[in-house]
Amino acid sequence: MPTHLKAYTPSQKGKELIAILFPMNHTDREKSMVKYWKQYPRETNAILDGFHFIILELIDERNSGETEETFNLPDELLNVIFRNMWEKKNYFSYLDGKDFLNALNGLKPPIFKNPEKIVELLENAVTQKKPGYVSKFNLPDQFDETISQKVIEICRKAETWYDNILKTLPSIQNSQKLMARLQNDKSQIAMMDMKLATETLTESRKNYTLNAGEIAQNWPYIHDVFRKYQDEVLVYQVYLKYLAKLLASREARYPVENYLLHLANGPFNLEVPSFEPTDMELQHNKTKVTLRLVYLKQLNLDISRLECRYRKRKLMVKLKEKMPKSEVIKELLEIAHIDPQDIKTHILLARMFGEYSLLIQNHQKRTSMREQALKYCNLAFTKIDEYLDLQNIQIMKERDLLRAGFVKSISTIRIPLIRKK
């Protein structure tokens, strides 16, 4: 009976996924794996690492006699895992998939719910054509001129919609400030000003909502194009800019963060770089291929950050609709691991853990939740300057002002937790 698989080092994204899976029971790990795969289908290395981690945990539990739970992921996900094992020649330090499965044969009961089916899935994954993304808009397999022109047309319109939003924002914000200042003033002039501000705000909000709605209405198509054509640099550029404009257009009440504005403002980049290396780059062994990879890596980093912000906005809507706090926390933990620089996620996690602890009767679990809340308070403290750097805020006075605001927000959560210890 094997006691462990061969030595294997997970990827960085895999380590982040494993950190999410680690405290869960087996059932929740499988659910989280499925959820992660649906949310991030391109993170195939991380998915493989999560699969390997769960296998290791089941082996350890089998050898210690703690459980007889079996591995029971959906066939579609297992197909993705085995296909990527074959494509990347990643069999967790074994020579091939057969050796990998043979390493598990000594476990009783079998680690997979249906061992014969697993062997068949592995064999089919190697021989079958890799399944492509199924487009919701019936997009063709190849990115062609028709799709390109439609994307460019949407981008041109989105630029106009977004510019209209930027022109409308000052009117909304000024009207709100004026109404707040005149709220307790009952003079005749104040009442006239209040009426004018109210009318201006109503009209401005109507214009803002109309343009923001146009951006949101065309978002599914841009998202579908991005999912379908993963090898097109132009699609990456468009997707990033459109997602930034979408996020920036959803916030009228509070200032949009500088990082997001920097990505959202301005026209779409509809020209693909040539990636021709300069003489200096050639001397450093840089080629068109390596320059393209570096460029895409930065685009992917920004896309990942924006997708986390988009996901967090949707999550806050679910929270208002009474989604259980435990489920919200699980999703926020995933977001925090994917985008560790966004201290607003850490602050939100600290608050959620603190609030959740008040609902728990068990003293030990309640203490654990408070410790988690304090952990994310401390983590947020350490990330303040990193976050301000991401916003490209250079003026010390402005940095100090924003830092003080973050410290106040964190302390408001942290101090009551310390006093309750």
C-alpha positions in Angstrom: 0.0 0.0 0.0 1.5 3.3 -1.0 1.8 5.9 1.8 2.3 8.9 -0.5 2.8 9.9 -4.1 6.2 10.9 -5.4 7.6 14.3 -4.6 5.8 17.1 -6.5 6.0 20.9 -6.3 2.8 22.8 -7.0 2.6 26.0 -9.0 2.1 29.4 -7.3 -1.6 29.4 -8.3 -1.8 25.8 -7.2 -0.4 26.8 -3.7 -3.1 29.5 -3.5 -5.9 27.0 -4.3 -4.4 24.4 -1.9 -4.5 27.1 0.8 -8.2 27.5 0.2 -8.9 23.7 0.2 -6.7 22.9 3.2 -9.1 23.7 6.1 -12.2 22.1 4.4 -13.6 18.6 4.7 -13.5 16.3 1.6 -17.0 17.1 0.4 -16.4 20.9 0.5 -13.0 20.4 -1.2 -14.7 18.7 -4.2 -17.3 21.4 -4.4 -14.7 24.1 -4.3 -12.7 22.4 -7.0 -15.7 22.3 -9.3 -16.4 26.0 -8.4 -12.8 27.0 -9.1 -12.8 25.2 -12.4 -16.0 26.9 -13.6 -14.7 30.3 -12.4 -11.1 29.9 -13.7 -11.1 27.3 -16.5 -7.8 28.6 -17.8 -5.9 27.9 -14.5 -5.2 24.4 -15.5 -2.0 24.1 -13.5 -3.8 25.1 -10.3 -6.6 22.7 -11.1 -4.1 19.9 -11.4 -2.4 20.9 -8.2 -5.7 20.9 -6.3 -6.5 17.5 -7.7 -3.1 16.2 -6.5 -3.6 17.7 -3.1 -7.0 16.1 -2.5 -5.6 12.7 -3.7 -2.7 13.1 -1.1 -5.2 13.9 1.6 -7.3 10.9 0.9 -4.2 8.6 0.8 -3.1 9.9 4.2 -6.6 9.4 5.6 -6.8 5.9 4.1 -3.5 4.9 5.6 -4.5 6.2 9.0 -7.9 4.5 8.8 -9.7 7.8 9.4 -12.1 7.7 6.4 -13.3 5.7 3.4 -14.4 8.6 1.4 -13.9 8.3 -2.4 -13.0 10.8 -5.1 -16.1 11.7 -7.0 -15.5 14.8 -9.3 -17.8 15.2 -12.3 -16.6 13.3 -15.4 -16.2 16.6 -17.4 -13.8 18.0 -14.8 -11.9 14.7 -14.6 -11.6 14.8 -18.4 -10.1 18.3 -18.2 -7.7 17.1 -15.5 -6.5 14.0 -17.3 -6.3 15.8 -20.6 -4.0 18.5 -19.1 -2.0 15.8 -17.3 -1.3 14.4 -20.8 -0.7 17.7 -22.5 1.7 19.0 -19.9 3.2 15.5 -19.3 2.5 16.2 -15.6 1.8 12.9 -13.9 3.0 14.0 -10.5 6.5 12.7 -11.0 5.4 9.4 -12.6 6.3 8.5 -16.2 2.7 8.4 -17.4 -0.9 8.2 -16.4 -0.9 4.4 -16.1 2.0 4.5 -13.5 0.1 7.3 -11.7 -3.0 5.2 -11.4 -1.0 2.1 -10.5 0.4 3.9 -7.6 -3.1 4.1 -6.1 -4.1 0.5 -6.7 -3.1 -0.7 -3.3 -5.6 1.4 -1.5 -8.6 -0.3 -0.1 -11.4 0.6 -0.6 -10.4 2.2 -4.0 -9.7 5.9 -3.9 -12.0 6.5 -6.9 -15.6 5.7 -6.7 -15.5 3.8 -10.0 -11.8 2.7 -10.8 -12.6 1.1 -14.1 -14.3 4.3 -15.3 -11.3 6.4 -14.2 -9.0 4.3 -16.4 -11.4 4.7 -19.3 -11.6 8.4 -18.8 -7.8 8.7 -18.7 -7.5 6.7 -21.9 -10.2 8.8 -23.6 -8.6 12.1 -22.5 -5.4 11.1 -24.3 -7.0 10.1 -27.6 -9.9 12.5 -27.9 -9.8 16.0 -29.3 -9.5 18.7 -26.7 -13.0 20.1 -26.0 -13.3 23.7 -26.9 -15.3 26.5 -25.2 -19.0 26.3 -26.2 -19.9 29.8 -27.2 -23.2 31.3 -26.0 -23.4 33.5 -29.2 -22.5 30.6 -31.6 -19.2 32.1 -32.5 -17.1 30.3 -35.2 -14.1 28.3 -34.2 -11.7 30.8 -35.8 -11.5 34.5 -35.0 -12.3 36.1 -38.3 -12.9 39.5 -39.8 -16.6 39.5 -39.1 -16.0 38.9 -35.4 -13.2 41.5 -35.3 -15.4 44.1 -36.9 -18.3 43.5 -34.5 -15.9 43.7 -31.5 -14.4 47.0 -32.9 -17.9 48.4 -33.4 -18.9 47.6 -29.8 -15.6 49.1 -28.6 -16.2 52.4 -30.5 -19.7 52.7 -29.0 -18.4 51.8 -25.5 -15.9 54.6 -25.7 -18.8 57.1 -26.3 -20.9 55.6 -23.5 -18.0 55.7 -21.1 -17.2 59.3 -22.1 -20.8 60.3 -21.5 -20.5 58.7 -18.0 -17.4 60.7 -17.2 -19.1 63.9 -18.2 -22.2 63.1 -16.1 -20.3 62.1 -12.9 -19.4 65.7 -11.8 -23.0 66.7 -12.1 -24.1 63.8 -9.9 -21.5 64.3 -7.3 -21.9 68.1 -7.1 -25.7 67.8 -6.8 -25.3 65.2 -4.0 -22.9 67.5 -2.1 -25.2 70.5 -2.5 -28.3 68.5 -1.3 -26.3 67.3 1.8 -25.3 70.8 2.6 -28.8 72.3 2.2 -30.6 69.4 4.0 -31.3 71.4 7.2 -31.6 74.8 5.6 -35.3 75.9 5.4 -34.8 79.3 3.8 -36.5 80.2 0.5 -33.3 80.3 -1.5 -32.1 77.0 0.0 -35.4 75.3 -1.0 -35.1 76.6 -4.5 -31.5 75.4 -4.7 -32.5 72.1 -3.3 -35.2 71.7 -5.9 -32.8 72.5 -8.7 -30.2 70.1 -7.3 -32.8 67.4 -7.1 -33.9 67.9 -10.7 -30.3 68.0 -11.9 -29.5 64.8 -10.0 -32.5 63.0 -11.4 -31.6 63.9 -15.0 -27.9 63.1 -14.5 -28.6 59.8 -12.9 -31.0 58.9 -15.8 -28.2 59.7 -18.3 -25.6 57.8 -16.3 -27.8 54.7 -15.9 -28.6 54.8 -19.7 -24.9 54.8 -20.7 -23.8 52.3 -18.0 -26.7 50.0 -19.1 -25.4 50.0 -22.7 -21.9 49.0 -21.5 -23.4 46.2 -19.4 -25.7 45.0 -22.1 -22.8 44.4 -24.5 -20.5 42.9 -21.9 -21.7 39.2 -22.4 -20.7 39.3 -26.0 -17.2 40.6 -25.2 -16.8 38.1 -22.4 -17.9 35.3 -24.8 -15.4 36.4 -27.4 -12.6 36.4 -24.8 -13.5 32.9 -23.6 -13.7 31.5 -27.2 -10.5 33.0 -28.6 -7.8 32.5 -26.0 -4.9 32.9 -28.5 -5.8 36.4 -29.8 -3.8 39.3 -28.3 -6.3 41.8 -29.6 -9.1 40.0 -27.7 -7.1 40.2 -24.5 -6.6 44.0 -25.0 -10.2 44.6 -25.7 -11.4 42.4 -22.8 -9.2 44.1 -20.3 -10.3 47.6 -21.3 -14.0 46.7 -21.6 -14.0 45.1 -18.1 -12.3 48.2 -16.7 -15.0 50.5 -18.3 -17.7 48.2 -17.0 -16.5 48.2 -13.5 -15.8 52.0 -13.5 -19.3 52.6 -14.8 -20.9 50.7 -11.9 -19.7 53.2 -9.3 -21.3 56.7 -9.1 -21.5 57.2 -5.4 -17.9 56.8 -4.4 -14.6 57.7 -6.3 -13.3 54.9 -8.5 -9.8 53.7 -7.5 -7.0 55.1 -9.5 -5.8 51.7 -10.8 -9.2 51.0 -12.3 -9.5 54.4 -13.8 -6.1 54.2 -15.4 -7.2 51.0 -17.1 -10.7 52.2 -18.0 -9.9 55.7 -19.3 -9.1 56.4 -22.9 -9.8 54.5 -26.2 -9.4 50.8 -26.8 -6.1 49.6 -28.1 -7.1 47.9 -31.4 -3.6 47.5 -32.7 -1.6 44.3 -31.9 2.1 45.0 -31.1 4.6 43.5 -33.6 6.8 42.2 -30.7 9.8 42.7 -32.9 12.8 42.8 -30.5 15.2 45.8 -30.5 18.9 45.3 -30.8 19.3 45.6 -27.1 16.6 43.0 -26.5 18.2 40.6 -29.0 21.4 40.9 -27.0 19.5 39.7 -23.9 18.1 36.7 -25.9 14.6 38.1 -26.1 12.5 37.0 -29.1 9.1 37.7 -30.5 7.8 34.7 -28.6 9.2 35.8 -25.2 8.1 39.4 -25.7 4.6 38.2 -26.5 4.5 36.0 -23.4 5.7 38.9 -21.2 3.0 41.2 -22.7 0.3 38.6 -22.2 1.5 37.9 -18.7 0.9 41.6 -17.7 -2.5 41.6 -19.4 -3.5 38.4 -17.6 -2.4 39.9 -14.2 -4.6 43.0 -14.8 -7.5 40.8 -16.0 -7.2 38.6 -13.0 -7.4 41.7 -10.7 -10.4 43.1 -12.5 -12.2 39.8 -12.6 -11.7 39.6 -8.8 -13.3 43.1 -8.4 -16.1 42.1 -10.7 -16.7 38.9 -8.8 -16.6 40.8 -5.5 -19.3 43.2 -6.7 -21.6 40.3 -7.6 -20.9 38.7 -4.2 -21.9 41.8 -2.4 -25.2 41.8 -4.2 -25.7 38.2 -3.1 -24.9 39.2 0.5 -27.7 41.8 0.4 -30.0 39.1 -0.9 -29.2 37.1 2.4 -26.6 34.7 1.1 -25.1 32.9 4.1 -22.1 34.6 5.6 -20.1 31.3 5.5 -20.6 31.1 1.8 -19.6 34.7 1.3 -16.4 34.1 3.3 -15.5 31.1 1.2 -15.7 33.1 -2.0 -13.8 36.0 -0.5 -11.0 33.7 0.6 -10.6 32.5 -3.0 -10.6 36.1 -4.2 -8.0 37.1 -1.6 -5.7 34.3 -2.7 -6.1 35.2 -6.4 -5.6 39.0 -5.8 -3.6 39.4 -2.6 -2.8 43.1 -3.3 -6.4 44.4 -2.9 -6.5 45.2 0.8 -10.2 46.0 0.6 -10.8 42.3 0.2 -8.7 41.6 3.4 -10.7 44.3 5.3 -14.0 42.9 4.1 -12.8 39.4 5.2 -11.9 40.7 8.6 -15.3 42.3 9.0 -17.1 39.2 7.8 -15.2 36.9 10.1 -15.9 39.2 13.0 -19.6 39.4 12.3 -19.8 35.6 11.6 -18.1 34.9 15.0 -21.1 36.6 16.7 -23.4 34.0 15.2 -21.4 31.0 16.5 -22.3 29.4 19.9 -19.3 27.1 20.1 -16.6 28.9 22.1 -13.7 27.2 20.3 -15.1 28.0 16.8 -16.0 31.5 17.8 -12.4 32.1 19.0 -11.1 30.7 15.7 -13.3 33.1 13.7 -12.0 36.0 15.7 -8.4 34.9 15.2 -9.1 34.8 11.4 -10.6 38.3 11.6 -7.5 39.6 13.4 -5.3 37.7 10.9 -6.8 39.6 8.0 -6.7 42.9 9.9 -2.9 42.4 10.3 -2.6 41.3 6.7 -4.4 44.5 5.5 -2.0 46.6 7.6 0.9 45.1 5.8 -0.6 45.6 2.3 -1.5 49.4 2.6 1.7 50.7 0.9 1.5 47.9 -1.7 -2.0 48.9 -2.5 -1.1 52.6 -2.7 1.7 51.8 -5.1 -0.8 49.9 -7.3 -2.9 53.1 -7.4 0.3 55.0 -8.5 -0.2 57.6 -5.7 3.1 59.4 -5.4 2.1 62.6 -3.5 3.0 62.0 0.2 0.1 64.1 1.6 -2.4 62.1 -0.5 -0.8 58.8 0.5 -0.9 59.7 4.2 -4.5 60.7 3.9 -5.5 57.4 2.3 -3.3 55.4 4.7 -5.0 57.0 7.7 -8.4 56.1 6.2 -7.4 52.5 5.9 -5.9 52.4 9.3 -9.1 53.8 10.8 -11.2 51.2 8.9 -9.0 48.3 10.1 -8.8 49.6 13.7 -12.6 49.9 13.8 -12.8 46.1 13.2 -9.7 45.1 15.2 -10.1 46.9 18.5 -13.5 45.3 19.4 -12.1 41.9 18.6 -9.1 42.4 20.9 -11.4 43.6 23.7 -13.5 40.5 23.5 -10.6 38.1 23.8 
